[in-house]
Amino acid sequence: MNEIELLEGLLQRYSPTHQEAEAVNYLVAQMSAAGFAARVDEAGNAVGVIGDGPREVMLLGHIDTVPGFIEVRREDDCLYGRGAVDAKGPLACFAAASALAGARAGYRFFVIGAVGEEGDSRGAQWVRDHYRPDYLIIGEPSGWERVTLGYKGSAWYEYEVKRTLAHTSANVESACQAAVSFWNRVTGHTAQFNIDRPRMFEQLIPSLREMHSGSDGFVETAQLKFNLRVPPGIKREGLEESIGLLKTDAQLNLIEFTAAYRAEKNTPLVRAFLSAIRQHAGSPGFTVKSGTSDMNITAPMWQCPTLAYGPGDSDLDHTPNEHILVSEYQRGVQVLAHVLRTLQ
């Protein structure tokens, strides 16, 4: 399996969420040609398996991307394309490294390109309910010398407030003013919550994503859609009360909640990565992320040694300049293959 051709082929098959089939079929074909037992599962995920031992190592990446096609091109060491970093680069690294490591007595390596991670994580949810691996590696960009041990959670809300229309000269709060006041309360409460939490991973971070307003001639309506990045320890129950969101006369609906997850640091999986990075002249380090990933979906259920790994600069996620350094990608392949050969 040529790791660079594999990644270029994945990038050339544009696969925003709900349009992953062509990329999935391509990855399945490439894994089959490299000796994997490969197929498309019931959720539409690409699945490749090497080995038949009882100890299972799950390499779970995602094959969908956010929208926005980027021309696939190579400029010196930079390979451009949507998903080069998030997360076809890490996924191609998984497949190439597993092929390079080959079958190992007593082990079975699963490489899965999950669908829907940028949406409802339907691919990872199906995987979560049908597997019970001994080790879990999530495919997300960490840089080839670092491993990621945790992801914050996420809460999505919709807010709607209505007010009877009044003349602009009247000293009456409009629906838009009420919505702005509400959002100011949200940011004020989260700022108060974060006072004694200097680390970003421990903070509650609000983000206003959509605003709409209108009227029918009698009543005006203002709507907000916003997100809270949730630190460990915050549960769905009581979230609104903890930041003062219950004190409103409007309609507030929680539409999606994902809890934060932080993996253990002292595990055989972590030690295998630290050793492999050093063996390839790297200086290993740890990181945690303020976003969410399929780690949040699967790790709490499986409760096995877990981390996320993948080449690429996560600052380039979702950007119009998304690219990966080919040299870094190749280092990641070598490191991961070393892990798969030596993991105990």
Backbone torsions as a table, in degrees:
resi	resn	phi	psi	omega
1	MET	NA	121.3	176.6
2	ASN	-84.9	112.7	-171.8
3	GLU	-64.9	-33.6	-179.0
4	ILE	-73.5	-43.4	177.2
5	GLU	-63.0	-37.0	177.7
6	LEU	-60.1	-48.8	-178.8
7	LEU	-66.2	-43.7	178.8
8	GLU	-59.7	-40.5	178.6
9	GLY	-63.8	-40.6	177.1
10	LEU	-64.3	-42.3	-178.9
11	LEU	-65.8	-34.5	-179.1
12	GLN	-70.3	-16.9	178.6
13	ARG	-101.5	90.0	-176.7
14	TYR	-58.1	125.8	-171.5
15	SER	-141.4	62.1	172.2
16	PRO	-62.4	160.1	-177.6
17	THR	-49.1	133.3	-177.0
18	HIS	81.1	1.4	177.8
19	GLN	-130.9	41.5	-171.7
20	GLU	-91.7	-9.2	-166.2
21	ALA	-57.2	-44.1	-177.7
22	GLU	-62.9	-44.0	179.0
23	ALA	-66.6	-39.5	177.9
24	VAL	-60.5	-47.9	-179.4
25	ASN	-63.4	-37.4	177.5
26	TYR	-62.9	-47.2	-178.5
27	LEU	-64.5	-40.9	177.6
28	VAL	-60.1	-43.4	179.9
29	ALA	-64.0	-41.7	-179.9
30	GLN	-66.6	-39.6	178.8
31	MET	-68.5	-40.3	177.4
32	SER	-59.1	-44.1	-179.8
33	ALA	-64.4	-25.5	-179.2
34	ALA	-91.2	4.0	175.5
35	GLY	101.4	2.0	174.7
36	PHE	-72.6	152.6	161.7
37	ALA	-84.4	103.8	-167.7
38	ALA	-121.1	147.9	-179.2
39	ARG	-163.0	171.5	169.7
40	VAL	-102.1	125.1	-177.0
41	ASP	-85.2	-177.6	-173.4
42	GLU	-64.6	-23.9	179.1
43	ALA	-87.4	-7.9	-176.4
44	GLY	95.4	6.3	177.8
45	ASN	-75.0	149.8	168.8
46	ALA	-84.1	128.7	-177.2
47	VAL	-128.9	128.3	174.3
48	GLY	-130.6	138.4	-176.7
49	VAL	-128.5	133.6	172.8
50	ILE	-123.1	129.9	177.8
51	GLY	91.8	169.6	-179.0
52	ASP	-141.0	20.8	-178.4
53	GLY	-75.8	169.2	-177.4
54	PRO	-76.1	-23.1	-178.9
55	ARG	-88.3	121.9	-173.0
56	GLU	-106.9	129.1	174.8
57	VAL	-112.5	117.0	-179.0
58	MET	-95.7	119.3	173.8
59	LEU	-108.1	97.6	-170.8
60	LEU	-106.2	104.9	173.9
61	GLY	-109.3	-177.9	174.1
62	HIS	-129.0	143.7	-172.6
63	ILE	-102.5	-12.8	177.2
64	ASP	-84.9	160.6	178.4
65	THR	-132.1	170.9	168.6
66	VAL	-73.0	161.4	178.5
67	PRO	-67.6	161.0	176.9
68	GLY	116.2	92.2	-177.0
69	PHE	-69.6	135.5	174.3
70	ILE	-120.4	126.7	-180.0
71	GLU	-55.9	129.6	179.5
72	VAL	-79.7	119.6	-178.4
73	ARG	-153.7	155.5	178.6
74	ARG	-112.8	124.4	174.9
75	GLU	-126.1	103.9	-175.1
76	ASP	55.0	-118.2	-177.1
77	ASP	-90.6	-0.1	-175.0
78	CYS	-99.0	128.7	174.3
79	LEU	-112.7	117.0	-175.9
80	TYR	-97.0	149.6	175.2
81	GLY	158.4	149.0	177.7
82	ARG	-65.7	122.8	-177.1
83	GLY	97.6	-1.9	-179.8
84	ALA	-54.6	-37.2	177.9
85	VAL	-101.5	-48.1	-172.9
86	ASP	-120.1	93.6	-3.5
87	ALA	-142.1	37.9	177.1
88	LYS	-72.8	-29.1	174.6
89	GLY	-59.0	-55.2	175.7
90	PRO	-60.4	-37.9	180.0
91	LEU	-65.5	-45.3	176.9
92	ALA	-62.9	-36.0	175.1
93	CYS	-59.6	-41.5	179.1
94	PHE	-60.6	-49.4	-177.5
95	ALA	-66.0	-45.2	-178.2
96	ALA	-65.3	-41.7	-179.2
97	ALA	-67.5	-39.2	178.8
98	SER	-65.2	-40.7	177.2
99	ALA	-64.8	-39.4	-180.0
100	LEU	-67.3	-41.2	179.2
101	ALA	-68.8	-38.6	179.3
102	GLY	75.1	-179.0	-180.0
103	ALA	-65.2	142.7	-179.6
104	ARG	-132.5	131.9	-177.6
105	ALA	-57.4	131.2	176.6
106	GLY	87.3	-4.5	-175.1
107	TYR	-125.1	155.6	171.7
108	ARG	-135.3	124.3	-178.4
109	PHE	-103.3	123.5	175.9
110	PHE	-105.7	123.4	171.9
111	VAL	-109.5	119.5	-176.9
112	ILE	-125.1	125.6	171.3
113	GLY	-98.3	96.6	-172.4
114	ALA	-80.4	146.0	175.8
115	VAL	-91.6	155.6	167.5
116	GLY	78.3	11.4	-177.1
117	GLU	-64.6	-33.6	179.1
118	GLU	-79.8	0.9	178.7
119	GLY	-121.7	-107.1	-176.1
120	ASP	-99.9	7.8	-179.8
121	SER	55.9	35.0	-176.9
122	ARG	-62.7	-33.8	179.4
123	GLY	-65.3	-46.1	179.7
124	ALA	-68.0	-33.5	178.1
125	GLN	-64.0	-40.1	177.9
126	TRP	-65.6	-44.6	178.7
127	VAL	-59.9	-45.2	179.8
128	ARG	-53.5	-39.2	-173.7
129	ASP	-85.9	-6.2	-174.5
130	HIS	-123.6	1.1	179.7
131	TYR	-133.6	159.9	172.7
132	ARG	-143.5	74.4	-174.7
133	PRO	-73.4	164.7	175.1
134	ASP	-87.4	-26.3	177.9
135	TYR	-139.7	147.3	179.4
136	LEU	-130.6	125.2	173.9
137	ILE	-120.2	119.7	179.6
138	ILE	-93.2	136.1	-177.9
139	GLY	-90.9	93.5	176.4
140	GLU	-141.7	151.3	-176.4
141	PRO	-67.5	126.5	175.9
142	SER	-127.0	-9.9	-165.9
143	GLY	86.4	145.3	-171.4
144	TRP	-67.5	-18.3	-178.2
145	GLU	-97.3	-0.8	-175.4
146	ARG	-125.6	155.4	171.3
147	VAL	-120.9	148.9	-179.4
148	THR	-103.6	129.2	-175.9
149	LEU	-106.3	-8.4	-178.3
150	GLY	-164.1	156.9	175.8
151	TYR	-133.3	139.9	175.2
152	LYS	-68.5	164.9	175.3
153	GLY	-91.5	-177.7	-174.7
154	SER	-147.3	138.1	174.4
155	ALA	-130.5	125.3	178.1
156	TRP	-106.5	132.1	-178.9
157	TYR	-125.6	150.8	166.8
158	GLU	-119.2	132.0	-177.9
159	TYR	-122.0	135.7	177.3
160	GLU	-139.9	130.7	178.6
161	VAL	-129.4	143.9	179.7
162	LYS	-124.4	144.1	176.7
163	ARG	-140.8	144.4	174.0
164	THR	-66.7	135.0	-179.0
165	LEU	-63.0	140.5	177.1
166	ALA	-141.1	159.8	178.4
167	HIS	-63.5	146.4	-177.4
168	THR	-63.7	-19.1	178.3
169	SER	-81.1	-13.4	-179.7
170	ALA	-75.4	145.7	179.4
171	ASN	-86.2	64.6	-175.6
172	VAL	-128.1	135.1	179.7
173	GLU	-67.6	128.3	176.2
174	SER	-84.5	167.7	177.5
175	ALA	-62.7	-38.9	179.3
176	CYS	-64.9	-40.8	177.6
177	GLN	-64.3	-39.0	178.8
178	ALA	-63.8	-39.8	179.4
179	ALA	-66.2	-41.6	177.7
180	VAL	-63.5	-42.6	178.6
181	SER	-61.4	-41.6	178.3
182	PHE	-60.9	-46.9	-178.6
183	TRP	-63.4	-36.6	176.6
184	ASN	-64.3	-34.6	176.5
185	ARG	-67.3	-40.3	178.5
186	VAL	-59.6	-49.9	-178.8
187	THR	-66.3	-33.8	177.2
188	GLY	-66.6	-44.3	179.8
189	HIS	-66.9	-40.1	179.1
190	THR	-68.3	-35.5	176.0
191	ALA	-62.4	-39.3	177.6
192	GLN	-66.2	-42.0	179.0
193	PHE	-59.6	-34.9	-172.9
194	ASN	-88.2	-2.2	-173.3
195	ILE	-53.6	-46.0	-177.5
196	ASP	-98.6	20.8	-179.1
197	ARG	-124.5	84.4	-174.3
198	PRO	-71.1	-24.3	-177.4
199	ARG	-86.1	134.6	-178.5
200	MET	-55.2	-37.6	-177.1
201	PHE	-64.5	-22.6	-177.9
202	GLU	-96.0	-1.1	-174.3
203	GLN	-97.2	156.2	174.6
204	LEU	-98.6	114.3	-170.5
205	ILE	-113.4	117.2	178.1
206	PRO	-89.1	148.9	178.3
207	SER	-145.6	117.6	178.9
208	LEU	-84.4	121.3	-171.4
209	ARG	-109.9	-28.9	-179.2
210	GLU	-144.8	147.7	176.0
211	MET	-140.0	134.2	176.8
212	HIS	-142.9	150.3	174.5
213	SER	-151.1	157.4	178.4
214	GLY	-176.7	178.2	179.2
215	SER	-151.5	160.3	175.3
216	ASP	-107.8	13.0	-177.3
217	GLY	96.9	-16.3	179.1
218	PHE	-124.7	-39.3	-178.7
219	VAL	-126.3	135.3	174.4
220	GLU	-105.6	148.7	-176.1
221	THR	-128.7	139.5	173.6
222	ALA	-127.3	136.9	-177.0
223	GLN	-129.4	141.3	175.4
224	LEU	-127.5	145.9	167.9
225	LYS	-124.8	126.4	-176.0
226	PHE	-142.0	163.6	-177.5
227	ASN	-124.4	145.1	170.0
228	LEU	-118.7	123.3	171.6
229	ARG	-83.9	119.4	-164.6
230	VAL	-104.6	128.2	179.0
231	PRO	-80.0	169.0	175.4
232	PRO	-57.4	148.2	178.2
233	GLY	92.8	-13.3	178.5
234	ILE	-95.2	123.6	-179.6
235	LYS	-104.5	165.8	179.9
236	ARG	-60.5	-45.0	179.7
237	GLU	-69.7	124.8	176.2
238	GLY	89.2	1.4	-179.0
239	LEU	-62.3	-47.6	-178.7
240	GLU	-61.1	-42.6	-178.9
241	GLU	-66.2	-34.9	-176.1
242	SER	-66.6	-22.8	179.0
243	ILE	-119.8	16.9	171.9
244	GLY	78.4	19.0	-177.0
245	LEU	-79.7	-9.7	180.0
246	LEU	-75.3	-17.9	-176.4
247	LYS	-85.9	71.4	179.7
248	THR	-149.0	146.4	177.3
249	ASP	-96.6	10.9	-179.2
250	ALA	-102.8	-176.9	178.5
251	GLN	-96.7	125.8	-179.3
252	LEU	-127.7	120.4	-177.9
253	ASN	-122.1	128.0	171.5
254	LEU	-83.5	117.2	-175.5
255	ILE	-100.9	-18.8	178.6
256	GLU	-162.2	136.7	177.2
257	PHE	-137.6	132.2	174.3
258	THR	-130.0	124.4	-177.9
259	ALA	-75.3	152.1	174.6
260	ALA	-68.2	158.4	176.6
261	TYR	-143.8	135.3	175.1
262	ARG	-130.4	125.0	-176.7
263	ALA	-84.6	162.7	176.6
264	GLU	-71.3	147.1	-177.5
265	LYS	-90.6	-35.0	-174.8
266	ASN	-97.4	79.9	179.1
267	THR	-133.2	160.7	176.3
268	PRO	-58.5	-32.4	-179.1
269	LEU	-67.9	-46.2	178.2
270	VAL	-62.6	-44.8	-178.8
271	ARG	-62.5	-36.7	178.2
272	ALA	-64.0	-39.1	178.3
273	PHE	-69.3	-43.5	179.5
274	LEU	-59.3	-43.3	179.7
275	SER	-65.5	-43.2	-178.1
276	ALA	-65.0	-40.9	179.0
277	ILE	-63.0	-42.6	178.0
278	ARG	-64.9	-38.8	179.7
279	GLN	-61.4	-24.1	179.6
280	HIS	-105.9	28.1	172.6
281	ALA	66.4	28.0	176.7
282	GLY	-101.0	166.8	175.7
283	SER	-113.1	97.9	-171.9
284	PRO	-67.2	148.9	177.8
285	GLY	-149.3	170.1	-178.8
286	PHE	-116.9	152.7	174.4
287	THR	-147.1	160.5	169.2
288	VAL	-127.8	154.8	-172.1
289	LYS	-117.7	148.1	179.9
290	SER	-85.4	-9.1	175.6
291	GLY	-90.9	-168.0	174.8
292	THR	-119.3	165.7	177.9
293	SER	-152.4	-177.7	177.0
294	ASP	-69.3	-8.3	170.4
295	MET	-60.8	-40.3	-179.6
296	ASN	-62.4	-28.9	-176.7
297	ILE	-82.2	-43.4	-169.2
298	THR	-97.5	-41.4	-171.9
299	ALA	-61.4	-40.9	179.4
300	PRO	-61.1	-30.4	179.4
301	MET	-76.7	-44.5	-172.3
302	TRP	-81.9	-32.1	177.7
303	GLN	52.7	44.5	176.5
304	CYS	-115.7	165.9	176.0
305	PRO	-54.2	130.4	-169.2
306	THR	-140.5	145.9	166.6
307	LEU	-161.3	170.0	173.3
308	ALA	-115.3	142.4	-178.3
309	TYR	-149.2	146.5	173.3
310	GLY	171.5	144.5	176.0
311	PRO	-68.5	156.5	177.2
312	GLY	119.4	155.1	179.5
313	ASP	-96.8	111.4	-175.3
314	SER	-65.5	-15.9	175.2
315	ASP	-65.3	-16.8	179.3
316	LEU	-92.1	-2.3	176.7
317	ASP	-51.8	132.5	170.5
318	HIS	66.3	8.0	-175.9
319	THR	-93.6	159.6	177.7
320	PRO	-72.1	-8.5	-179.0
321	ASN	-106.9	22.0	-173.0
322	GLU	-60.3	125.9	178.0
323	HIS	-158.3	164.3	178.2
324	ILE	-129.8	147.5	173.7
325	LEU	-79.7	122.8	-178.2
326	VAL	-60.2	-39.1	179.5
327	SER	-62.9	-38.2	177.9
328	GLU	-69.3	-42.5	177.4
329	TYR	-56.8	-44.4	-179.8
330	GLN	-66.8	-36.6	175.1
331	ARG	-62.7	-41.3	178.7
332	GLY	-60.5	-40.9	177.6
333	VAL	-60.3	-44.6	-178.8
334	GLN	-65.5	-43.3	179.6
335	VAL	-61.8	-47.6	-177.1
336	LEU	-66.9	-39.1	176.6
337	ALA	-60.3	-40.3	177.0
338	HIS	-60.7	-43.9	178.0
339	VAL	-58.6	-47.1	-176.2
340	LEU	-66.2	-29.3	178.2
341	ARG	-77.5	-25.9	-169.0
342	THR	-115.3	-12.5	-177.1
343	LEU	-56.9	132.0	-179.7
344	GLN	-113.2	NA	NA
